Amino acid sequence: MKILDTNCSSSYHRAGEPDQYAFDFDMPVGTPFTAVRAGTVHKVVEDQPSSGGGVGNYVIIDHQDGTYGLYYHSPKDGIEVVEGDEVVQGDVLGLAGRSGLAGYPHLHFIVVEGDPTYPYHGLAISFRNALPADVVLKSYAAYEAAVP
């Protein structure tokens, strides 16, 4: 699958903001997204309108090591897991969309340390399965996800 990354670009992603290490993956509405790491579903919000306003619909995965994966902008009823579910890397969590403050369909993804409530403490991450393997994804570059 080809993805477009817009990490650390502007607005909420600029340096010094809680989302400075977030990634926005350009994905058509309805594209399934998967867990990047194993964990427990900590929180699910999927009752927001499919486009516009607020933070939108999201799922938070507790990685059991003090970090959480946050996946934002699913359409209403677009999350396929429930709180308490155990997931493994690669499990489908939901569908990409444009709920909340999303000007276009995408998956907003960030790993945070400690309390996953905004304003959270985002962590810099890299992707081992991106082709080409740039280690740290570059803004506005297209990548293909290698199958593990």
Secondary structure, 3 states (H helix, E strand, C coil): CEEEECCCCCHHHCCCCCCCCCEEEECCCCCEEECCCCEEEEEEECCCCCEECCCCEEEEEECCCCEEEEEEEECCCCECCCCCCEECCCCEEEECEEEECCCCCEEEEEEEECCCCCCCEECCCCCCCEECCCCCCCCCEEEEECCC
